[in-house]
Amino acid sequence: MTAVIRLAILTLALAFTVSARSAPDIGHSSGKQLEPDSEKGAHVYNTRCSLCHGNQGMGEGALPIRIDAYPKTSLTQAVQAQSRQAIREVIAFGGTLDGVSQYMPPYSHELTWVELESVALFVELLRSDKDRALALLQEAGGHLEPSQRVGEQIFRERCVLCHGRHGEGDGRMAKILTSPPPADLTASRLPDDYLNTIITRGGEGVGRSKHMPPWGEQLNQAEIDSVILHIKSIRD
C-alpha cells in the first residue's frame, strides 16, 4: 500500500470520526432524530455539573466551598463563554482550552452531541430565565426505587471525579485532593447507616474529609440507598 493511499484512508477515517461526533444522536428504538433541549440539559447539569457550579448555577457547589483558591464557578455571568457554541466548547474540552480552569473536566468523550448541546441550551436559559431553569432542575430530580443499577449510574455521574471509575480512589480530582485523598471504596466495610450519613451530610459532617460533599440536598433517599447498594457491590 502506497503512502498516498494510506494518507487517503486516514483522511477519510478522520472525516468520518469528526462528522460522527458532531452529528445529532439518533434514537435506536424509534429511528427518529433526538433534538437537544433545555430539559435534557437540566438533567445532565443536575448529575454532572452541580458539584462545582452548585444546585442553582450560582457557583455554590460543594467543591468551591471546600477547596481554597478554587476558581469562581457561577454560570449566571458570561465571563468566558458567551455564545452557545462557546459554552458547548467549554463543556466539551474543559481545562484543555486556553483560559479555562484546570478544574473543569472535558466531557467530549462522556456526553453525546445532544447532551452537550442541551447543557449549552440550559446554561443560556439559566442566564435569561433563571426561574424556569431552576424549575427544570427540580423536575430533573425525579423519584425512583432503590436499585444497584441506578446507584451505579449516579456513582458514575457524581462520584467518579474523586473516587474513580471503579471506586478505588483514583479519580481525576485525586491528583488535587491529597490531604486526605479520596477513599478507596473497594476496601471500605462501613455499615449502611454510616454510608447513608456520610453521603447525606458529607465528610465534614462526620468528622472526616472536608472535600467529601454532602449530597443530602441533591439526592433523594432512594438515590442515596441506590448508591449504597452500588458501593457494596464493588467491595473487594
Contacts in CASP RR format, 6 or more apart in sequence:
PFRMAT RR
TARGET T0000
AUTHOR 0000-0000-0000
METHOD contacts of the structure
MODEL  1
MTAVIRLAILTLALAFTVSARSAPDIGHSSGKQLEPDSEKGAHVYNTRCS
LCHGNQGMGEGALPIRIDAYPKTSLTQAVQAQSRQAIREVIAFGGTLDGV
SQYMPPYSHELTWVELESVALFVELLRSDKDRALALLQEAGGHLEPSQRV
GEQIFRERCVLCHGRHGEGDGRMAKILTSPPPADLTASRLPDDYLNTIIT
RGGEGVGRSKHMPPWGEQLNQAEIDSVILHIKSIRD
21 108 0 8 1.000
21 113 0 8 1.000
22 113 0 8 1.000
23 113 0 8 1.000
24 33 0 8 1.000
24 34 0 8 1.000
24 35 0 8 1.000
24 36 0 8 1.000
24 113 0 8 1.000
24 114 0 8 1.000
24 117 0 8 1.000
25 33 0 8 1.000
25 34 0 8 1.000
25 112 0 8 1.000
25 113 0 8 1.000
25 114 0 8 1.000
26 32 0 8 1.000
26 33 0 8 1.000
26 34 0 8 1.000
27 33 0 8 1.000
27 34 0 8 1.000
34 114 0 8 1.000
35 114 0 8 1.000
36 114 0 8 1.000
36 115 0 8 1.000
36 117 0 8 1.000
36 118 0 8 1.000
36 120 0 8 1.000
36 121 0 8 1.000
37 118 0 8 1.000
37 121 0 8 1.000
38 118 0 8 1.000
38 121 0 8 1.000
38 122 0 8 1.000
38 124 0 8 1.000
38 125 0 8 1.000
38 132 0 8 1.000
38 133 0 8 1.000
38 136 0 8 1.000
39 118 0 8 1.000
39 136 0 8 1.000
39 139 0 8 1.000
39 140 0 8 1.000
40 114 0 8 1.000
40 115 0 8 1.000
40 118 0 8 1.000
41 115 0 8 1.000
41 118 0 8 1.000
41 119 0 8 1.000
41 121 0 8 1.000
41 122 0 8 1.000
41 136 0 8 1.000
42 122 0 8 1.000
42 133 0 8 1.000
42 136 0 8 1.000
42 137 0 8 1.000
42 139 0 8 1.000
42 140 0 8 1.000
43 140 0 8 1.000
44 111 0 8 1.000
44 115 0 8 1.000
44 118 0 8 1.000
44 119 0 8 1.000
44 122 0 8 1.000
45 53 0 8 1.000
45 119 0 8 1.000
45 122 0 8 1.000
45 123 0 8 1.000
45 137 0 8 1.000
45 140 0 8 1.000
46 137 0 8 1.000
46 140 0 8 1.000
46 141 0 8 1.000
46 218 0 8 1.000
47 154 0 8 1.000
47 157 0 8 1.000
47 158 0 8 1.000
48 107 0 8 1.000
48 111 0 8 1.000
48 119 0 8 1.000
48 157 0 8 1.000
48 158 0 8 1.000
49 57 0 8 1.000
49 119 0 8 1.000
50 57 0 8 1.000
50 61 0 8 1.000
50 218 0 8 1.000
51 61 0 8 1.000
51 62 0 8 1.000
51 63 0 8 1.000
51 158 0 8 1.000
51 161 0 8 1.000
51 213 0 8 1.000
52 59 0 8 1.000
52 61 0 8 1.000
52 63 0 8 1.000
52 64 0 8 1.000
52 73 0 8 1.000
52 103 0 8 1.000
52 104 0 8 1.000
53 59 0 8 1.000
53 61 0 8 1.000
53 73 0 8 1.000
53 74 0 8 1.000
53 75 0 8 1.000
54 60 0 8 1.000
54 61 0 8 1.000
54 62 0 8 1.000
54 73 0 8 1.000
55 61 0 8 1.000
55 137 0 8 1.000
55 217 0 8 1.000
55 218 0 8 1.000
56 130 0 8 1.000
56 134 0 8 1.000
56 137 0 8 1.000
57 73 0 8 1.000
57 74 0 8 1.000
57 75 0 8 1.000
57 76 0 8 1.000
57 126 0 8 1.000
58 74 0 8 1.000
58 75 0 8 1.000
58 76 0 8 1.000
59 72 0 8 1.000
59 73 0 8 1.000
59 74 0 8 1.000
59 75 0 8 1.000
61 73 0 8 1.000
61 213 0 8 1.000
62 213 0 8 1.000
62 214 0 8 1.000
63 70 0 8 1.000
63 103 0 8 1.000
63 173 0 8 1.000
63 211 0 8 1.000
63 213 0 8 1.000
64 70 0 8 1.000
64 71 0 8 1.000
64 72 0 8 1.000
64 73 0 8 1.000
66 204 0 8 1.000
66 210 0 8 1.000
66 211 0 8 1.000
66 213 0 8 1.000
67 176 0 8 1.000
67 177 0 8 1.000
67 211 0 8 1.000
70 103 0 8 1.000
71 101 0 8 1.000
71 103 0 8 1.000
72 79 0 8 1.000
75 123 0 8 1.000
75 126 0 8 1.000
75 127 0 8 1.000
76 126 0 8 1.000
76 127 0 8 1.000
76 130 0 8 1.000
78 127 0 8 1.000
80 86 0 8 1.000
80 90 0 8 1.000
80 99 0 8 1.000
80 100 0 8 1.000
81 87 0 8 1.000
81 89 0 8 1.000
81 90 0 8 1.000
81 123 0 8 1.000
84 117 0 8 1.000
84 120 0 8 1.000
84 121 0 8 1.000
84 124 0 8 1.000
85 120 0 8 1.000
87 119 0 8 1.000
87 120 0 8 1.000
87 123 0 8 1.000
87 124 0 8 1.000
88 116 0 8 1.000
88 117 0 8 1.000
88 119 0 8 1.000
88 120 0 8 1.000
89 97 0 8 1.000
90 97 0 8 1.000
90 100 0 8 1.000
90 104 0 8 1.000
91 107 0 8 1.000
91 111 0 8 1.000
91 116 0 8 1.000
91 119 0 8 1.000
91 120 0 8 1.000
92 106 0 8 1.000
92 107 0 8 1.000
92 108 0 8 1.000
92 111 0 8 1.000
92 116 0 8 1.000
93 100 0 8 1.000
93 106 0 8 1.000
93 108 0 8 1.000
94 100 0 8 1.000
94 104 0 8 1.000
94 105 0 8 1.000
94 106 0 8 1.000
94 107 0 8 1.000
95 101 0 8 1.000
95 102 0 8 1.000
95 103 0 8 1.000
95 104 0 8 1.000
95 105 0 8 1.000
95 106 0 8 1.000
96 106 0 8 1.000
103 176 0 8 1.000
105 161 0 8 1.000
105 172 0 8 1.000
107 116 0 8 1.000
108 116 0 8 1.000
111 119 0 8 1.000
122 133 0 8 1.000
122 136 0 8 1.000
125 132 0 8 1.000
125 133 0 8 1.000
125 136 0 8 1.000
126 133 0 8 1.000
141 220 0 8 1.000
142 220 0 8 1.000
143 220 0 8 1.000
143 222 0 8 1.000
144 150 0 8 1.000
144 222 0 8 1.000
144 223 0 8 1.000
144 226 0 8 1.000
145 222 0 8 1.000
146 222 0 8 1.000
146 223 0 8 1.000
146 225 0 8 1.000
146 226 0 8 1.000
146 229 0 8 1.000
147 226 0 8 1.000
147 229 0 8 1.000
148 226 0 8 1.000
148 229 0 8 1.000
148 230 0 8 1.000
148 233 0 8 1.000
149 226 0 8 1.000
150 222 0 8 1.000
150 223 0 8 1.000
150 226 0 8 1.000
151 223 0 8 1.000
151 226 0 8 1.000
151 227 0 8 1.000
151 229 0 8 1.000
151 230 0 8 1.000
152 230 0 8 1.000
152 233 0 8 1.000
154 219 0 8 1.000
154 223 0 8 1.000
154 226 0 8 1.000
154 227 0 8 1.000
154 230 0 8 1.000
155 163 0 8 1.000
155 167 0 8 1.000
155 227 0 8 1.000
155 230 0 8 1.000
155 231 0 8 1.000
156 165 0 8 1.000
158 215 0 8 1.000
159 167 0 8 1.000
159 227 0 8 1.000
160 167 0 8 1.000
160 171 0 8 1.000
161 171 0 8 1.000
161 172 0 8 1.000
161 173 0 8 1.000
162 169 0 8 1.000
162 171 0 8 1.000
162 173 0 8 1.000
162 174 0 8 1.000
162 177 0 8 1.000
162 182 0 8 1.000
162 211 0 8 1.000
162 212 0 8 1.000
163 169 0 8 1.000
163 171 0 8 1.000
163 182 0 8 1.000
163 183 0 8 1.000
163 185 0 8 1.000
164 170 0 8 1.000
164 171 0 8 1.000
164 172 0 8 1.000
164 174 0 8 1.000
164 182 0 8 1.000
165 171 0 8 1.000
166 186 0 8 1.000
166 234 0 8 1.000
167 184 0 8 1.000
167 185 0 8 1.000
167 186 0 8 1.000
167 234 0 8 1.000
168 184 0 8 1.000
168 185 0 8 1.000
168 186 0 8 1.000
169 181 0 8 1.000
169 182 0 8 1.000
169 183 0 8 1.000
169 184 0 8 1.000
169 185 0 8 1.000
170 182 0 8 1.000
171 182 0 8 1.000
173 182 0 8 1.000
174 181 0 8 1.000
174 182 0 8 1.000
177 209 0 8 1.000
177 211 0 8 1.000
180 208 0 8 1.000
180 209 0 8 1.000
180 211 0 8 1.000
182 209 0 8 1.000
182 211 0 8 1.000
183 209 0 8 1.000
183 212 0 8 1.000
185 231 0 8 1.000
185 234 0 8 1.000
185 235 0 8 1.000
186 234 0 8 1.000
186 235 0 8 1.000
186 236 0 8 1.000
187 235 0 8 1.000
187 236 0 8 1.000
188 231 0 8 1.000
188 235 0 8 1.000
189 235 0 8 1.000
190 198 0 8 1.000
192 228 0 8 1.000
192 232 0 8 1.000
194 206 0 8 1.000
195 228 0 8 1.000
195 231 0 8 1.000
196 224 0 8 1.000
196 225 0 8 1.000
196 228 0 8 1.000
197 206 0 8 1.000
198 205 0 8 1.000
198 206 0 8 1.000
198 208 0 8 1.000
198 212 0 8 1.000
199 215 0 8 1.000
199 216 0 8 1.000
199 219 0 8 1.000
199 224 0 8 1.000
199 227 0 8 1.000
199 228 0 8 1.000
200 214 0 8 1.000
200 215 0 8 1.000
200 216 0 8 1.000
200 224 0 8 1.000
201 214 0 8 1.000
201 216 0 8 1.000
202 208 0 8 1.000
202 212 0 8 1.000
202 213 0 8 1.000
202 214 0 8 1.000
202 215 0 8 1.000
203 209 0 8 1.000
203 210 0 8 1.000
203 211 0 8 1.000
203 212 0 8 1.000
203 214 0 8 1.000
204 210 0 8 1.000
204 212 0 8 1.000
204 214 0 8 1.000
205 214 0 8 1.000
215 224 0 8 1.000
216 224 0 8 1.000
219 227 0 8 1.000
END
